[in-house]
């Protein structure tokens, strides 16, 4: 087994530990240490994001393209932001499984690089358009409010 395969196996194990290590008895529902760490008030979700970033860092060192790294960062950030919200954050750790998503992205890239890069570029492009649209909407809303305020003062 070569070093890249050993690293890939360790990342798979880390993702499983963080996202699916425990099973709720009598169900097929699984959660991992990320869900437990997220219960720590104040910094649990941030700590989970830092641990999750290890997979991102390793993928970058393996030469994964930026579009895939951005998609991985989105998965980590989305998980961390959802984690801030009480109850919803705890449920999201069971459903979202950012670490397993990121390891799957890495595995997909290593097995089918062209297809994975195309999908990640499409995702990043759509996400960029959504962010641009949101910023434009907020700017327009701010302009309309300021205009309304200006006209009401006159």
TIBANU-449948 format. One record per residue (C-alpha): residue number from 0; x, y, z. Coordinates in nm, 4 decimals, m for minus. Layout:
N
+-------+----------+----------+----------+
: vexza :       c1 :       c2 :       c3 :
+-------+----------+----------+----------+
:   NUM :        X :        Y :        Z :
...
+-------+----------+----------+----------+
***
This chain:
154
+-------+----------+----------+----------+
: vexza :       c1 :       c2 :       c3 :
+-------+----------+----------+----------+
:     0 :   0.0000 :   0.0000 :   0.0000 :
:     1 :   0.1433 :   0.3395 :  m0.0978 :
:     2 :   0.1537 :   0.6541 :   0.1187 :
:     3 :  m0.1362 :   0.8203 :  m0.0656 :
:     4 :  m0.3614 :   0.5195 :  m0.0024 :
:     5 :  m0.2622 :   0.5087 :   0.3660 :
:     6 :  m0.3414 :   0.8815 :   0.3974 :
:     7 :  m0.6742 :   0.8284 :   0.2207 :
:     8 :  m0.7628 :   0.5417 :   0.4571 :
:     9 :  m0.6783 :   0.7535 :   0.7623 :
:    10 :  m0.8960 :   1.0377 :   0.6342 :
:    11 :  m1.1820 :   0.7921 :   0.5761 :
:    12 :  m1.1415 :   0.6709 :   0.9359 :
:    13 :  m1.1357 :   1.0272 :   1.0693 :
:    14 :  m1.4536 :   1.1142 :   0.8770 :
:    15 :  m1.6272 :   0.8017 :   1.0075 :
:    16 :  m1.5172 :   0.8801 :   1.3648 :
:    17 :  m1.6362 :   1.2405 :   1.3385 :
:    18 :  m1.9681 :   1.1674 :   1.1630 :
:    19 :  m2.0853 :   0.8078 :   1.2150 :
:    20 :  m1.9026 :   0.6366 :   1.5012 :
:    21 :  m2.2064 :   0.5991 :   1.7290 :
:    22 :  m2.5446 :   0.4475 :   1.6497 :
:    23 :  m2.8653 :   0.5327 :   1.8319 :
:    24 :  m2.9854 :   0.1944 :   1.9643 :
:    25 :  m3.2802 :   0.0473 :   1.7791 :
:    26 :  m3.2313 :   0.2759 :   1.4796 :
:    27 :  m3.0041 :   0.3169 :   1.1787 :
:    28 :  m2.9272 :   0.6752 :   1.2846 :
:    29 :  m2.5563 :   0.7391 :   1.3281 :
:    30 :  m2.3593 :   1.0346 :   1.4623 :
:    31 :  m1.9997 :   1.0939 :   1.5546 :
:    32 :  m1.7694 :   1.2953 :   1.7734 :
:    33 :  m1.8569 :   1.6097 :   1.5775 :
:    34 :  m2.2094 :   1.5891 :   1.7173 :
:    35 :  m2.0809 :   1.5419 :   2.0715 :
:    36 :  m1.8185 :   1.8159 :   2.0449 :
:    37 :  m2.0882 :   2.0469 :   1.9077 :
:    38 :  m2.2772 :   2.0162 :   2.2368 :
:    39 :  m2.0020 :   2.2089 :   2.4185 :
:    40 :  m2.1392 :   2.5636 :   2.4558 :
:    41 :  m1.9390 :   2.8459 :   2.3104 :
:    42 :  m1.6641 :   2.6763 :   2.1172 :
:    43 :  m1.7756 :   2.3196 :   2.0382 :
:    44 :  m1.8768 :   2.3887 :   1.6794 :
:    45 :  m1.5611 :   2.5904 :   1.6164 :
:    46 :  m1.3506 :   2.3031 :   1.7500 :
:    47 :  m1.5400 :   2.0613 :   1.5253 :
:    48 :  m1.4699 :   2.2867 :   1.2257 :
:    49 :  m1.0999 :   2.2976 :   1.3123 :
:    50 :  m1.0843 :   1.9176 :   1.3263 :
:    51 :  m1.2821 :   1.8959 :   1.0006 :
:    52 :  m1.0318 :   2.1330 :   0.8398 :
:    53 :  m0.7657 :   1.8621 :   0.8706 :
:    54 :  m0.9315 :   1.6763 :   0.5820 :
:    55 :  m0.9312 :   1.9967 :   0.3777 :
:    56 :  m0.5635 :   2.0583 :   0.4544 :
:    57 :  m0.4669 :   1.7037 :   0.3600 :
:    58 :  m0.6631 :   1.7307 :   0.0344 :
:    59 :  m0.4781 :   2.0531 :  m0.0490 :
:    60 :  m0.1451 :   1.8819 :   0.0177 :
:    61 :  m0.2519 :   1.6000 :  m0.2159 :
:    62 :  m0.2977 :   1.8542 :  m0.4967 :
:    63 :  m0.6762 :   1.8692 :  m0.5088 :
:    64 :  m0.7946 :   2.1624 :  m0.7283 :
:    65 :  m0.9215 :   2.4837 :  m0.5694 :
:    66 :  m1.2809 :   2.4334 :  m0.6854 :
:    67 :  m1.3024 :   2.1073 :  m0.4897 :
:    68 :  m1.1297 :   2.2653 :  m0.1895 :
:    69 :  m1.3871 :   2.5476 :  m0.1994 :
:    70 :  m1.6687 :   2.2940 :  m0.2009 :
:    71 :  m1.5073 :   2.1194 :   0.0969 :
:    72 :  m1.4730 :   2.4527 :   0.2785 :
:    73 :  m1.8405 :   2.5215 :   0.2083 :
:    74 :  m1.9329 :   2.1856 :   0.3658 :
:    75 :  m1.7314 :   2.2685 :   0.6782 :
:    76 :  m1.8635 :   2.6240 :   0.7004 :
:    77 :  m2.2250 :   2.5188 :   0.6460 :
:    78 :  m2.1899 :   2.2560 :   0.9191 :
:    79 :  m2.0349 :   2.5095 :   1.1580 :
:    80 :  m2.2968 :   2.7777 :   1.0888 :
:    81 :  m2.5834 :   2.5331 :   1.1344 :
:    82 :  m2.4154 :   2.4110 :   1.4518 :
:    83 :  m2.4529 :   2.7534 :   1.6103 :
:    84 :  m2.8337 :   2.7229 :   1.6091 :
:    85 :  m2.9582 :   2.5273 :   1.9133 :
:    86 :  m3.1290 :   2.1946 :   1.8338 :
:    87 :  m3.1069 :   2.2525 :   1.4560 :
:    88 :  m2.7281 :   2.2345 :   1.4849 :
:    89 :  m2.7441 :   1.9073 :   1.6731 :
:    90 :  m2.9786 :   1.7556 :   1.4156 :
:    91 :  m2.7634 :   1.8869 :   1.1308 :
:    92 :  m2.4642 :   1.6928 :   1.2636 :
:    93 :  m2.6653 :   1.3749 :   1.2138 :
:    94 :  m2.7852 :   1.4726 :   0.8661 :
:    95 :  m2.5135 :   1.6831 :   0.6985 :
:    96 :  m2.1966 :   1.4804 :   0.7813 :
:    97 :  m1.9513 :   1.7314 :   0.6350 :
:    98 :  m1.6461 :   1.5140 :   0.6973 :
:    99 :  m1.7838 :   1.2180 :   0.5089 :
:   100 :  m1.8957 :   1.4477 :   0.2273 :
:   101 :  m1.5446 :   1.5895 :   0.2049 :
:   102 :  m1.3715 :   1.2527 :   0.2095 :
:   103 :  m1.6140 :   1.1351 :  m0.0590 :
:   104 :  m1.5215 :   1.4402 :  m0.2673 :
:   105 :  m1.1537 :   1.3534 :  m0.2239 :
:   106 :  m1.2138 :   0.9892 :  m0.3150 :
:   107 :  m1.4208 :   1.0918 :  m0.6180 :
:   108 :  m1.1439 :   1.3247 :  m0.7311 :
:   109 :  m0.8809 :   1.0541 :  m0.6981 :
:   110 :  m1.0975 :   0.8066 :  m0.8918 :
:   111 :  m1.2627 :   1.0390 :  m1.1495 :
:   112 :  m1.0733 :   1.3701 :  m1.1514 :
:   113 :  m1.2271 :   1.5330 :  m1.4612 :
:   114 :  m1.5896 :   1.4660 :  m1.3650 :
:   115 :  m1.5367 :   1.5730 :  m1.0032 :
:   116 :  m1.3678 :   1.8984 :  m1.1080 :
:   117 :  m1.6542 :   1.9803 :  m1.3472 :
:   118 :  m1.9162 :   1.9201 :  m1.0764 :
:   119 :  m1.7278 :   2.1243 :  m0.8179 :
:   120 :  m1.6745 :   2.4142 :  m1.0600 :
:   121 :  m2.0458 :   2.4134 :  m1.1376 :
:   122 :  m2.1250 :   2.4162 :  m0.7637 :
:   123 :  m1.8823 :   2.7014 :  m0.6948 :
:   124 :  m2.0197 :   2.8979 :  m0.9913 :
:   125 :  m2.3807 :   2.8611 :  m0.8778 :
:   126 :  m2.2831 :   2.9472 :  m0.5202 :
:   127 :  m2.1007 :   3.2571 :  m0.6464 :
:   128 :  m2.4075 :   3.3671 :  m0.8419 :
:   129 :  m2.6263 :   3.3173 :  m0.5352 :
:   130 :  m2.3925 :   3.5230 :  m0.3172 :
:   131 :  m2.3736 :   3.7955 :  m0.5821 :
:   132 :  m2.7530 :   3.7977 :  m0.6091 :
:   133 :  m2.7907 :   3.8211 :  m0.2324 :
:   134 :  m2.5445 :   4.1099 :  m0.2097 :
:   135 :  m2.7197 :   4.2889 :  m0.4978 :
:   136 :  m3.0591 :   4.2350 :  m0.3317 :
:   137 :  m2.9350 :   4.3711 :   0.0020 :
:   138 :  m2.7797 :   4.6685 :  m0.1767 :
:   139 :  m3.1045 :   4.7402 :  m0.3624 :
:   140 :  m3.3035 :   4.7032 :  m0.0418 :
:   141 :  m3.0670 :   4.9450 :   0.1357 :
:   142 :  m3.0977 :   5.1924 :  m0.1495 :
:   143 :  m3.4787 :   5.1773 :  m0.1398 :
:   144 :  m3.4861 :   5.2237 :   0.2378 :
:   145 :  m3.2494 :   5.5188 :   0.2189 :
:   146 :  m3.4553 :   5.6732 :  m0.0626 :
:   147 :  m3.7764 :   5.6252 :   0.1375 :
:   148 :  m3.6137 :   5.7853 :   0.4428 :
:   149 :  m3.4850 :   6.0751 :   0.2326 :
:   150 :  m3.8260 :   6.1347 :   0.0761 :
:   151 :  m4.0035 :   6.1148 :   0.4111 :
:   152 :  m3.7735 :   6.3838 :   0.5568 :
:   153 :  m3.8458 :   6.6226 :   0.2671 :
+-------+----------+----------+----------+
***
